[in-house]
Amino acid sequence: MTDISITNKPTINQVVAMVAPGTVLREGIERILKAHMGALIVIGDSKEVLEICTGGFVIDSPLTAQRLSELAKMDGAIILSKSTRRISRANVQLVPNPDIPTSETGTRHRTAERVARSLEIPVIAVSEDLGTVTLYCGSDIRVLEPVSTLWNRANQLLQTLERFKTRFDLSLASLSALEVSDLVTVKDVSSVIQRAEMVKRVAKRAEEDIFQLGKDGTLLSMQLIELTEGIDKEELLVIRDYAASSDRHSALVKVKELEKLSTKALLDLKEVASVVLSRGHEDIDLDDNLSARGNRLLSHIPRLPFAIVESIVNYFGTLQRIMRATEDDLGEVAGVGEARARNVKQGLSKLTEASIIDRYT
């Protein structure tokens, strides 16, 4: 269990991790919910916390789920150490500054929000009536969802992600075949970028739920990693192949701009093309032809460092020129040499053959 330093202002995600399924604290909270009880739990027993405490008694005992649920039978708040490893005090009445604004209405939740805002520490409110768990951390508020809800939704998101990933792979394979034949259009490039962004957005949503599952989400996390492997790299290389500037920094800026697009804008291929090609929406014709620089296809050739890929692309300018180049031509590029020139020619030949087979099967 990782300590959270109160002086470093813990984030709401750190607090979520501390109460994730599989932790002692979460097990104790689940016991409180099953017993239809409420609780107010403060994480941190610093001097500032103790100054707003009245009554109660000192426990100073290791935290266990059983102890937490038994102490919740009393009306007062429970004070834990900042590492959540020990129970410091129980049955405590908290007296935060009443002038601190709060959006809550219930006494327990109003107190929790005021304590969290004033001391910038994590506070957990378990509602007896609603059966909900609310986390407060500074000005941030997060309502924990039941494990079963998170699990079911994460599984559904992963199934959706798998379908989106399959469509992305197909569009990428199609783009490779079109690049070899020099038949790429703006629509083809935009479709690949659009599907990459859709995969990333679904993955991000799934990641949020899996994160809240803690150890219970380990297998789902492994599946998520497998499904998203290589997406960022392929998207970046496609942008570097077609954007006005091919350098990595400019491509990363394009990625950030794409991530800011609304869902509605992302579904519009012209909007996607406008970002990638740095053109106005009215200047985009999806049927316009484009020529690849060759960064992405060359990066798939084994044992070819990307620094050499960049040198080749910068020397020849387009994929078609690279494909027409002889071994002697390739050997003139700084850092290539005879062996690498032969490797590039053989690699491109195999990629061309594979692309053609994929296109017509």
VOVOVEX-204895 format. One record per residue (C-alpha): residue number from 1; residue in three letters; z, y, x. Coordinates in pm, whole numbers, padded with zeros to 5 digits. Layout:
+-----+-----+--------+--------+--------+
|   n | res |      w |      v |      u |
+-----+-----+--------+--------+--------+
| NUM | ALA |      Z |      Y |      X |
...
+-----+-----+--------+--------+--------+
//
This chain:
+-----+-----+--------+--------+--------+
|   n | res |      w |      v |      u |
+-----+-----+--------+--------+--------+
|   1 | MET |  00000 |  00000 |  00000 |
|   2 | THR | -00102 |  00335 |  00144 |
|   3 | ASP |  00134 |  00629 |  00153 |
|   4 | ILE |  00023 |  00953 | -00010 |
|   5 | SER |  00151 |  01265 |  00161 |
|   6 | ILE |  00260 |  01520 | -00099 |
|   7 | THR |  00203 |  01804 |  00147 |
|   8 | ASN | -00163 |  01698 |  00170 |
|   9 | LYS | -00216 |  01734 | -00205 |
|  10 | PRO | -00319 |  01385 | -00318 |
|  11 | THR | -00638 |  01357 | -00523 |
|  12 | ILE | -00665 |  01201 | -00866 |
|  13 | ASN | -00870 |  00916 | -00714 |
|  14 | GLN | -00587 |  00836 | -00473 |
|  15 | VAL | -00351 |  00813 | -00768 |
|  16 | VAL | -00595 |  00589 | -00956 |
|  17 | ALA | -00600 |  00359 | -00652 |
|  18 | MET | -00220 |  00344 | -00651 |
|  19 | VAL | -00212 |  00223 | -01013 |
|  20 | ALA | -00517 | -00006 | -00991 |
|  21 | PRO | -00490 | -00361 | -01129 |
|  22 | GLY | -00328 | -00589 | -00874 |
|  23 | THR | -00069 | -00333 | -00763 |
|  24 | VAL |  00301 | -00369 | -00841 |
|  25 | LEU |  00305 | -00030 | -01011 |
|  26 | ARG |  00020 | -00123 | -01246 |
|  27 | GLU |  00186 | -00454 | -01330 |
|  28 | GLY |  00502 | -00265 | -01422 |
|  29 | ILE |  00305 | -00022 | -01638 |
|  30 | GLU |  00134 | -00312 | -01815 |
|  31 | ARG |  00475 | -00463 | -01892 |
|  32 | ILE |  00587 | -00131 | -02040 |
|  33 | LEU |  00276 | -00118 | -02261 |
|  34 | LYS |  00319 | -00477 | -02378 |
|  35 | ALA |  00680 | -00401 | -02476 |
|  36 | HIS |  00554 | -00100 | -02679 |
|  37 | MET |  00765 |  00141 | -02475 |
|  38 | GLY |  00696 |  00477 | -02318 |
|  39 | ALA |  00773 |  00606 | -01969 |
|  40 | LEU |  00756 |  00910 | -01745 |
|  41 | ILE |  00706 |  00818 | -01379 |
|  42 | VAL |  00708 |  01070 | -01096 |
|  43 | ILE |  00558 |  00966 | -00761 |
|  44 | GLY |  00752 |  01146 | -00490 |
|  45 | ASP |  01122 |  01207 | -00429 |
|  46 | SER |  01100 |  01519 | -00216 |
|  47 | LYS |  01354 |  01801 | -00221 |
|  48 | GLU |  01131 |  01998 | -00460 |
|  49 | VAL |  01128 |  01707 | -00706 |
|  50 | LEU |  01502 |  01654 | -00692 |
|  51 | GLU |  01561 |  02025 | -00757 |
|  52 | ILE |  01413 |  01993 | -01108 |
|  53 | CYS |  01607 |  01671 | -01185 |
|  54 | THR |  01930 |  01659 | -01381 |
|  55 | GLY |  02141 |  01361 | -01480 |
|  56 | GLY |  02035 |  01004 | -01424 |
|  57 | PHE |  02150 |  00787 | -01137 |
|  58 | VAL |  02038 |  00680 | -00792 |
|  59 | ILE |  01866 |  00341 | -00766 |
|  60 | ASP |  01716 |  00331 | -00414 |
|  61 | SER |  01577 | -00017 | -00467 |
|  62 | PRO |  01240 | -00181 | -00389 |
|  63 | LEU |  00988 | -00139 | -00670 |
|  64 | THR |  00915 | -00447 | -00878 |
|  65 | ALA |  00731 | -00471 | -01208 |
|  66 | GLN |  01039 | -00616 | -01375 |
|  67 | ARG |  01268 | -00336 | -01257 |
|  68 | LEU |  01024 | -00067 | -01364 |
|  69 | SER |  00989 | -00208 | -01716 |
|  70 | GLU |  01366 | -00251 | -01756 |
|  71 | LEU |  01435 |  00106 | -01642 |
|  72 | ALA |  01171 |  00233 | -01888 |
|  73 | LYS |  01400 |  00122 | -02171 |
|  74 | MET |  01600 |  00439 | -02099 |
|  75 | ASP |  01465 |  00774 | -02216 |
|  76 | GLY |  01474 |  00958 | -01882 |
|  77 | ALA |  01211 |  00979 | -01611 |
|  78 | ILE |  01178 |  00734 | -01325 |
|  79 | ILE |  01140 |  00878 | -00973 |
|  80 | LEU |  00952 |  00669 | -00716 |
|  81 | SER |  00911 |  00725 | -00344 |
|  82 | LYS |  00580 |  00883 | -00245 |
|  83 | SER |  00459 |  00543 | -00120 |
|  84 | THR |  00556 |  00383 | -00456 |
|  85 | ARG |  00739 |  00113 | -00263 |
|  86 | ARG |  01087 |  00210 | -00383 |
|  87 | ILE |  01253 |  00332 | -00701 |
|  88 | SER |  01455 |  00639 | -00608 |
|  89 | ARG |  01617 |  00742 | -00937 |
|  90 | ALA |  01610 |  00655 | -01308 |
|  91 | ASN |  01705 |  00803 | -01644 |
|  92 | VAL |  01646 |  01149 | -01501 |
|  93 | GLN |  01584 |  01459 | -01711 |
|  94 | LEU |  01309 |  01678 | -01565 |
|  95 | VAL |  01332 |  02055 | -01605 |
|  96 | PRO |  01002 |  02207 | -01486 |
|  97 | ASN |  00915 |  02576 | -01518 |
|  98 | PRO |  00848 |  02631 | -01892 |
|  99 | ASP |  00609 |  02917 | -01813 |
| 100 | ILE |  00354 |  02679 | -01659 |
| 101 | PRO |  00063 |  02639 | -01905 |
| 102 | THR | -00002 |  02296 | -02052 |
| 103 | SER | -00269 |  02158 | -02284 |
| 104 | GLU | -00048 |  01872 | -02404 |
| 105 | THR |  00155 |  01860 | -02726 |
| 106 | GLY |  00397 |  01567 | -02684 |
| 107 | THR |  00724 |  01632 | -02500 |
| 108 | ARG |  00670 |  01356 | -02241 |
| 109 | HIS |  00312 |  01463 | -02163 |
| 110 | ARG |  00395 |  01835 | -02155 |
| 111 | THR |  00669 |  01765 | -01902 |
| 112 | ALA |  00438 |  01543 | -01697 |
| 113 | GLU |  00164 |  01807 | -01678 |
| 114 | ARG |  00405 |  02087 | -01589 |
| 115 | VAL |  00567 |  01886 | -01312 |
| 116 | ALA |  00228 |  01784 | -01171 |
| 117 | ARG |  00094 |  02141 | -01183 |
| 118 | SER |  00403 |  02307 | -01035 |
| 119 | LEU |  00470 |  02060 | -00753 |
| 120 | GLU |  00115 |  01923 | -00710 |
| 121 | ILE |  00239 |  01566 | -00715 |
| 122 | PRO |  00127 |  01261 | -00918 |
| 123 | VAL |  00301 |  01202 | -01250 |
| 124 | ILE |  00231 |  00914 | -01490 |
| 125 | ALA |  00296 |  00935 | -01864 |
| 126 | VAL |  00295 |  00613 | -02066 |
| 127 | SER |  00261 |  00683 | -02439 |
| 128 | GLU |  00470 |  00461 | -02664 |
| 129 | ASP |  00281 |  00556 | -02982 |
| 130 | LEU | -00077 |  00550 | -02850 |
| 131 | GLY | -00036 |  00278 | -02589 |
| 132 | THR | -00220 |  00490 | -02330 |
| 133 | VAL | -00153 |  00573 | -01965 |
| 134 | THR | -00227 |  00929 | -01849 |
| 135 | LEU | -00230 |  01034 | -01484 |
| 136 | TYR | -00155 |  01392 | -01384 |
| 137 | CYS | -00221 |  01518 | -01033 |
| 138 | GLY | -00209 |  01892 | -00983 |
| 139 | SER | -00445 |  02029 | -01248 |
| 140 | ASP | -00639 |  01701 | -01279 |
| 141 | ILE | -00584 |  01465 | -01572 |
| 142 | ARG | -00716 |  01110 | -01607 |
| 143 | VAL | -00653 |  00865 | -01892 |
| 144 | LEU | -00656 |  00505 | -01770 |
| 145 | GLU | -00862 |  00266 | -01976 |
| 146 | PRO | -00756 | -00094 | -02045 |
| 147 | VAL | -00865 | -00344 | -01780 |
| 148 | SER | -01067 | -00543 | -02036 |
| 149 | THR | -01264 | -00230 | -02132 |
| 150 | LEU | -01337 | -00144 | -01770 |
| 151 | TRP | -01438 | -00502 | -01691 |
| 152 | ASN | -01678 | -00534 | -01984 |
| 153 | ARG | -01838 | -00196 | -01921 |
| 154 | ALA | -01875 | -00260 | -01547 |
| 155 | ASN | -02050 | -00589 | -01621 |
| 156 | GLN | -02286 | -00421 | -01867 |
| 157 | LEU | -02364 | -00148 | -01615 |
| 158 | LEU | -02438 | -00405 | -01344 |
| 159 | GLN | -02678 | -00586 | -01578 |
| 160 | THR | -02853 | -00255 | -01648 |
| 161 | LEU | -02855 | -00180 | -01276 |
| 162 | GLU | -03018 | -00515 | -01202 |
| 163 | ARG | -03301 | -00437 | -01446 |
| 164 | PHE | -03349 | -00089 | -01300 |
| 165 | LYS | -03349 | -00230 | -00946 |
| 166 | THR | -03619 | -00484 | -01040 |
| 167 | ARG | -03838 | -00204 | -01176 |
| 168 | PHE | -03779 |  00001 | -00861 |
| 169 | ASP | -03877 | -00290 | -00638 |
| 170 | LEU | -04198 | -00343 | -00838 |
| 171 | SER | -04292 |  00025 | -00821 |
| 172 | LEU | -04222 |  00028 | -00447 |
| 173 | ALA | -04441 | -00279 | -00391 |
| 174 | SER | -04715 | -00114 | -00595 |
| 175 | LEU | -04686 |  00202 | -00386 |
| 176 | SER | -04724 |  00000 | -00065 |
| 177 | ALA | -05047 | -00157 | -00192 |
| 178 | LEU | -05182 |  00181 | -00299 |
| 179 | GLU | -05091 |  00337 |  00035 |
| 180 | VAL | -05284 |  00069 |  00222 |
| 181 | SER | -05587 |  00137 |  00001 |
| 182 | ASP | -05535 |  00516 |  00017 |
| 183 | LEU | -05524 |  00537 | -00364 |
| 184 | VAL | -05182 |  00696 | -00414 |
| 185 | THR | -05140 |  00960 | -00685 |
| 186 | VAL | -04861 |  01205 | -00758 |
| 187 | LYS | -04758 |  00985 | -01051 |
| 188 | ASP | -04710 |  00681 | -00825 |
| 189 | VAL | -04481 |  00868 | -00587 |
| 190 | SER | -04287 |  01035 | -00869 |
| 191 | SER | -04232 |  00700 | -01042 |
| 192 | VAL | -04075 |  00548 | -00730 |
| 193 | ILE | -03845 |  00848 | -00678 |
| 194 | GLN | -03754 |  00857 | -01048 |
| 195 | ARG | -03653 |  00490 | -01051 |
| 196 | ALA | -03456 |  00526 | -00729 |
| 197 | GLU | -03254 |  00809 | -00884 |
| 198 | MET | -03198 |  00608 | -01203 |
| 199 | VAL | -03063 |  00317 | -00999 |
| 200 | LYS | -02831 |  00551 | -00809 |
| 201 | ARG | -02696 |  00710 | -01128 |
| 202 | VAL | -02618 |  00380 | -01295 |
| 203 | ALA | -02463 |  00257 | -00969 |
| 204 | LYS | -02239 |  00564 | -00950 |
| 205 | ARG | -02117 |  00507 | -01305 |
| 206 | ALA | -02048 |  00140 | -01233 |
| 207 | GLU | -01869 |  00231 | -00911 |
| 208 | GLU | -01623 |  00452 | -01102 |
| 209 | ASP | -01521 |  00166 | -01330 |
| 210 | ILE | -01507 | -00089 | -01048 |
| 211 | PHE | -01289 |  00148 | -00845 |
| 212 | GLN | -01037 |  00160 | -01129 |
| 213 | LEU | -01028 | -00221 | -01138 |
| 214 | GLY | -00885 | -00233 | -00785 |
| 215 | LYS | -00859 | -00586 | -00644 |
| 216 | ASP | -00976 | -00729 | -00977 |
| 217 | GLY | -01314 | -00564 | -00918 |
| 218 | THR | -01379 | -00710 | -00571 |
| 219 | LEU | -01658 | -00946 | -00681 |
| 220 | LEU | -01819 | -00676 | -00893 |
| 221 | SER | -01804 | -00441 | -00595 |
| 222 | MET | -01985 | -00696 | -00378 |
| 223 | GLN | -02253 | -00733 | -00645 |
| 224 | LEU | -02292 | -00355 | -00665 |
| 225 | ILE | -02338 | -00326 | -00289 |
| 226 | GLU | -02603 | -00598 | -00293 |
| 227 | LEU | -02797 | -00435 | -00578 |
| 228 | THR | -02801 | -00090 | -00420 |
| 229 | GLU | -02869 | -00193 | -00061 |
| 230 | GLY | -03161 | -00002 |  00088 |
| 231 | ILE | -03219 |  00231 | -00210 |
| 232 | ASP | -03117 |  00549 | -00028 |
| 233 | LYS | -03322 |  00461 |  00281 |
| 234 | GLU | -03639 |  00380 |  00086 |
| 235 | GLU | -03613 |  00694 | -00127 |
| 236 | LEU | -03565 |  00911 |  00180 |
| 237 | LEU | -03865 |  00756 |  00355 |
| 238 | VAL | -04088 |  00802 |  00050 |
| 239 | ILE | -03993 |  01171 |  00041 |
| 240 | ARG | -04059 |  01206 |  00414 |
| 241 | ASP | -04403 |  01052 |  00359 |
| 242 | TYR | -04514 |  01298 |  00090 |
| 243 | ALA | -04304 |  01616 |  00099 |
| 244 | ALA | -04442 |  01930 |  00265 |
| 245 | SER | -04199 |  01880 |  00554 |
| 246 | SER | -04140 |  01531 |  00693 |
| 247 | ASP | -03818 |  01594 |  00887 |
| 248 | ARG | -03500 |  01415 |  00783 |
| 249 | HIS | -03298 |  01728 |  00703 |
| 250 | SER | -03560 |  01861 |  00461 |
| 251 | ALA | -03580 |  01521 |  00293 |
| 252 | LEU | -03202 |  01511 |  00248 |
| 253 | VAL | -03217 |  01854 |  00085 |
| 254 | LYS | -03477 |  01715 | -00157 |
| 255 | VAL | -03246 |  01424 | -00239 |
| 256 | LYS | -02965 |  01667 | -00322 |
| 257 | GLU | -03199 |  01862 | -00550 |
| 258 | LEU | -03304 |  01542 | -00726 |
| 259 | GLU | -02941 |  01444 | -00780 |
| 260 | LYS | -02881 |  01777 | -00956 |
| 261 | LEU | -03159 |  01716 | -01212 |
| 262 | SER | -03042 |  01651 | -01565 |
| 263 | THR | -03124 |  01314 | -01719 |
| 264 | LYS | -03388 |  01480 | -01935 |
| 265 | ALA | -03551 |  01643 | -01632 |
| 266 | LEU | -03540 |  01319 | -01435 |
| 267 | LEU | -03738 |  01144 | -01709 |
| 268 | ASP | -04015 |  01403 | -01667 |
| 269 | LEU | -04237 |  01287 | -01377 |
| 270 | LYS | -04369 |  01640 | -01332 |
| 271 | GLU | -04015 |  01768 | -01276 |
| 272 | VAL | -03958 |  01500 | -01013 |
| 273 | ALA | -04289 |  01578 | -00845 |
| 274 | SER | -04208 |  01949 | -00850 |
| 275 | VAL | -03895 |  01886 | -00643 |
| 276 | VAL | -04056 |  01643 | -00398 |
| 277 | LEU | -04377 |  01839 | -00342 |
| 278 | SER | -04222 |  02187 | -00366 |
| 279 | ARG | -04471 |  02296 | -00629 |
| 280 | GLY | -04427 |  02473 | -00960 |
| 281 | HIS | -04423 |  02255 | -01271 |
| 282 | GLU | -04752 |  02410 | -01390 |
| 283 | ASP | -04918 |  02328 | -01055 |
| 284 | ILE | -04847 |  01955 | -01082 |
| 285 | ASP | -05128 |  01718 | -01177 |
| 286 | LEU | -04999 |  01360 | -01187 |
| 287 | ASP | -05349 |  01228 | -01114 |
| 288 | ASP | -05389 |  01421 | -00789 |
| 289 | ASN | -05433 |  01202 | -00482 |
| 290 | LEU | -05179 |  01198 | -00200 |
| 291 | SER | -05192 |  01048 |  00149 |
| 292 | ALA | -04888 |  00881 |  00303 |
| 293 | ARG | -04775 |  00976 |  00651 |
| 294 | GLY | -04668 |  00617 |  00718 |
| 295 | ASN | -04294 |  00653 |  00787 |
| 296 | ARG | -04190 |  00393 |  00530 |
| 297 | LEU | -04445 |  00122 |  00604 |
| 298 | LEU | -04403 |  00152 |  00981 |
| 299 | SER | -04024 |  00129 |  00942 |
| 300 | HIS | -04074 | -00224 |  00801 |
| 301 | ILE | -04231 | -00348 |  01125 |
| 302 | PRO | -03971 | -00558 |  01314 |
| 303 | ARG | -03837 | -00438 |  01650 |
| 304 | LEU | -03990 | -00093 |  01614 |
| 305 | PRO | -03729 |  00183 |  01662 |
| 306 | PHE | -03757 |  00463 |  01412 |
| 307 | ALA | -03784 |  00717 |  01695 |
| 308 | ILE | -04111 |  00545 |  01788 |
| 309 | VAL | -04218 |  00544 |  01421 |
| 310 | GLU | -04170 |  00922 |  01413 |
| 311 | SER | -04368 |  00964 |  01735 |
| 312 | ILE | -04659 |  00762 |  01594 |
| 313 | VAL | -04656 |  00950 |  01263 |
| 314 | ASN | -04641 |  01288 |  01436 |
| 315 | TYR | -04928 |  01189 |  01667 |
| 316 | PHE | -05170 |  01059 |  01403 |
| 317 | GLY | -05057 |  01252 |  01093 |
| 318 | THR | -05145 |  00997 |  00821 |
| 319 | LEU | -05109 |  00627 |  00755 |
| 320 | GLN | -05486 |  00581 |  00728 |
| 321 | ARG | -05540 |  00720 |  01078 |
| 322 | ILE | -05267 |  00495 |  01211 |
| 323 | MET | -05428 |  00191 |  01048 |
| 324 | ARG | -05768 |  00278 |  01197 |
| 325 | ALA | -05623 |  00334 |  01543 |
| 326 | THR | -05688 |  00074 |  01812 |
| 327 | GLU | -05421 | -00068 |  02040 |
| 328 | ASP | -05545 |  00166 |  02311 |
| 329 | ASP | -05511 |  00462 |  02075 |
| 330 | LEU | -05157 |  00361 |  01983 |
| 331 | GLY | -05073 |  00311 |  02349 |
| 332 | GLU | -05137 |  00678 |  02415 |
| 333 | VAL | -04835 |  00774 |  02204 |
| 334 | ALA | -04531 |  00849 |  02417 |
| 335 | GLY | -04289 |  00555 |  02424 |
| 336 | VAL | -04525 |  00304 |  02264 |
| 337 | GLY | -04692 |  00116 |  02546 |
| 338 | GLU | -04911 | -00194 |  02536 |
| 339 | ALA | -04657 | -00438 |  02388 |
| 340 | ARG | -04546 | -00206 |  02107 |
| 341 | ALA | -04905 | -00107 |  02030 |
| 342 | ARG | -04988 | -00475 |  01977 |
| 343 | ASN | -04672 | -00515 |  01764 |
| 344 | VAL | -04771 | -00218 |  01547 |
| 345 | LYS | -05126 | -00349 |  01490 |
| 346 | GLN | -05002 | -00697 |  01402 |
| 347 | GLY | -04725 | -00560 |  01184 |
| 348 | LEU | -04959 | -00335 |  00987 |
| 349 | SER | -05203 | -00622 |  00946 |
| 350 | LYS | -04930 | -00841 |  00795 |
| 351 | LEU | -04802 | -00560 |  00570 |
| 352 | THR | -05157 | -00492 |  00449 |
| 353 | GLU | -05212 | -00858 |  00369 |
| 354 | ALA | -04878 | -00888 |  00190 |
| 355 | SER | -04945 | -00569 | -00012 |
| 356 | ILE | -05284 | -00689 | -00126 |
| 357 | ILE | -05144 | -01029 | -00228 |
| 358 | ASP | -04858 | -00862 | -00422 |
| 359 | ARG | -05102 | -00633 | -00599 |
| 360 | TYR | -05329 | -00906 | -00728 |
| 361 | THR | -05070 | -01173 | -00812 |
+-----+-----+--------+--------+--------+
//
